[in-house]
Amino acid sequence: MKIYSSYRIHDKEIRNDILEVLCRYEVCYPSRWNRSIEFMRLEWTIHNISYLFHNRRDRTRDVDLDNFDEKNYDKKILNKILKL
């Protein structure tokens, strides 16, 4: 699942609403995609922060919510956040 131009969505309630719709869709039309809403929320936040810091903007403007990326956050951006 991919949300295009996700960096434009700053409102947490709107993000949560979108993620809840994706989860409900998955219940109706099951697939191999299996993500917790907490990790999707975290991945989206990391993408937005990465985009804000001009980090790999070609990849961070959209959030893909891919199962394989669930634990593979960019160490470079995490280090920047921790230094703030």
C-alpha positions as CSV (number, residue, x, y, z in Angstrom):
1,M,0.0,0.0,0.0
2,K,1.3,3.4,-0.9
3,I,0.1,6.9,0.0
4,Y,1.3,9.4,-2.5
5,S,2.5,12.8,-1.4
6,S,2.0,11.7,2.2
7,Y,4.4,14.5,3.3
8,R,1.6,16.9,2.8
9,I,-0.6,15.4,5.4
10,H,0.4,16.8,8.8
11,D,-2.8,16.4,10.7
12,K,-2.6,13.3,13.0
13,E,-6.3,12.7,13.0
14,I,-6.4,12.6,9.2
15,R,-3.5,10.3,9.1
16,N,-5.1,8.0,11.6
17,D,-8.4,8.1,9.6
18,I,-6.5,7.0,6.5
19,L,-4.7,4.2,8.3
20,E,-8.0,3.0,9.9
21,V,-9.6,2.8,6.4
22,L,-6.6,0.8,5.1
23,C,-7.0,-1.6,8.0
24,R,-10.7,-2.0,7.4
25,Y,-10.1,-2.6,3.7
26,E,-7.6,-5.3,4.6
27,V,-10.2,-7.0,6.8
28,C,-12.7,-7.1,3.9
29,Y,-10.1,-8.0,1.3
30,P,-7.3,-10.0,3.1
31,S,-3.8,-10.1,1.5
32,R,-0.3,-11.0,2.6
33,W,0.0,-7.4,3.8
34,N,0.1,-7.4,7.6
35,R,0.9,-4.3,9.4
36,S,-0.1,-2.9,12.8
37,I,-1.5,0.6,12.8
38,E,1.2,1.6,15.3
39,F,4.0,0.7,12.9
40,M,2.2,2.3,10.0
41,R,1.8,5.5,12.0
42,L,5.5,5.4,12.9
43,E,6.7,4.7,9.4
44,W,4.6,7.6,8.1
45,T,6.0,9.9,10.7
46,I,9.6,8.9,9.9
47,H,8.9,9.5,6.2
48,N,7.5,13.0,6.9
49,I,10.4,13.9,9.1
50,S,12.9,12.6,6.6
51,Y,11.2,14.7,3.9
52,L,11.3,17.7,6.2
53,F,15.1,17.2,6.6
54,H,15.5,16.9,2.8
55,N,16.6,13.3,3.2
56,R,16.1,11.2,0.1
57,R,13.0,13.2,-0.9
58,D,12.5,11.1,-4.0
59,R,11.7,8.2,-1.6
60,T,10.2,10.0,1.4
61,R,7.6,12.1,-0.3
62,D,5.4,9.0,-0.4
63,V,4.9,6.4,2.3
64,D,4.7,2.8,1.1
65,L,3.7,1.0,4.3
66,D,5.6,-2.0,3.0
67,N,5.9,-5.1,5.3
68,F,9.6,-5.4,4.5
69,D,10.3,-1.8,5.5
70,E,8.7,-2.1,8.9
71,K,12.0,-2.2,10.8
72,N,14.3,-0.6,8.3
73,Y,14.3,3.0,9.2
74,D,17.0,5.2,7.8
75,K,19.7,5.5,10.5
76,K,20.8,8.8,9.2
77,I,17.5,10.5,9.8
78,L,17.1,8.8,13.2
79,N,20.5,10.2,14.2
80,K,19.4,13.7,13.1
81,I,16.3,13.5,15.2
82,L,18.1,12.3,18.3
83,K,20.5,15.2,18.0
84,L,17.7,17.8,18.1
